[in-house]
Amino acid sequence: MLFIINKVLINMNKFIHIIPANAVGGVESAAETTRGMHAENFNLEIIYLSSIKNNNSFFSKFIYLLESFINTAKIIKKKPNFIIVSLWKSCFSAYIISLINPKIKIILFLHLPKSTHLLDLYFSKLISKKALEIWADSNKTLLSRCKELDIGRDVNKKIISFLKHKPSTKKKAESYQCNARFIFWGRIHRQKRLDKALNLINNIILKGISEVEFLIIGPDCGELMNLKNIIKNLGIKNNISFKRELPLKEIMKLSKSYSFFLQLSDFEGMGMSVMESMQLGLIPIITNVGEISHYCKHKINSIVYKNIYKTSNDILSVISNKNEFNFIKNNALETWENTPTYRDDIYKNLESMSINK
């Protein structure tokens, strides 16, 4: 019996998924769905390098670095067989780990179609040269980053589903009446272009829809003050409200009284919040960026932003036409019916890597 147990332990592959911090974002929320994942031949652990979510001050930066070094040392001590590396700050940790234990195999997980700055580019490229496999949240991210990071064709590449939960299996939605209520959840960051969204909301109000409401949910990542100034200058304070980050279960309850999800990002990878909004039966109003351009079809399952005037008219058309609203809403609900979840996809890949180790 002891021999069998030892044999199992020897053949057990340890995977550690390294993420900078448990912040509000698609990477972190998807990773949490795999917490405690294990099988006969592998187990997966998630390690956040720091408890600091927004390191804007000198003190928070210091704490972040201190905690990162401590947790990097813990990872080395655990002697994993594989590390999965998400986001550029984790790449720095992975580089240190690779110097101390070169036997550890690296999986670089890419989540955006381009580097956000030079440090991101440098450390992502550094780890890409050491990686056994490259994972990405979408085909758009994979193609763009492989070109940017000069990743060769010989490196094994995989696209991982970022669907966190199975969509509802119910048939087409009942017939609903559309309202002029908009919602956003995610990081309040300039990348999300909530400033552009506010100007769109203002234009809809100017067209005579005074009952417009826009709820913005999420943590401030440096953009909140700018948004409040825009709201004040536009005179739409009564139409806009903010809430701090909420768990998805709370968002699901809130979303039932809304018709549209509004996010006009400059760039995205898979667009996790957009996917979630479609599963909840909201009509996403989005920009044609990242993988969103492949799964969102204008006036089929979404409204694709063109410009403030054209899109305002598109929204007003949907609000005033119950049949058009229900057509787009039902198509949004059906978009993800046959897609595997993130958890299922990760399990399948870890099991395959453990067998073929």
Secondary structure, 3 states (H helix, E strand, C coil): CHHHHHHHHHHCEEEEEEEEECCCCHHHHHHHCCCCCECCCEEEEEEEEECCCCCCCHHHHHHHHHHHHHHHHHHHHHCCCEEEEECHHHHHHHHHHHHHCCCCEEEEEECCCCCCCHHHHHHHHHHHCCCCEEEECCHHHHHHHHHHCCCCCCCEEEECCCCCCCCCCCCCCCCCCCCCEEEEECCECHHHCHHHHHHHHHHHHHCCCCCCEEEEECCECCCHHHHHHHHHHHCCHHHEEEECCCCHHHHHHHHCCCCEEEECCCCCCCCHHHHHHHHCCCEEEECCCCCHHHHCCECCCEEECCCHHHHHHHHHHHHHCHHHHHHHHHHHHHCCCCCCCHHHHHHHHHHHHHHCC
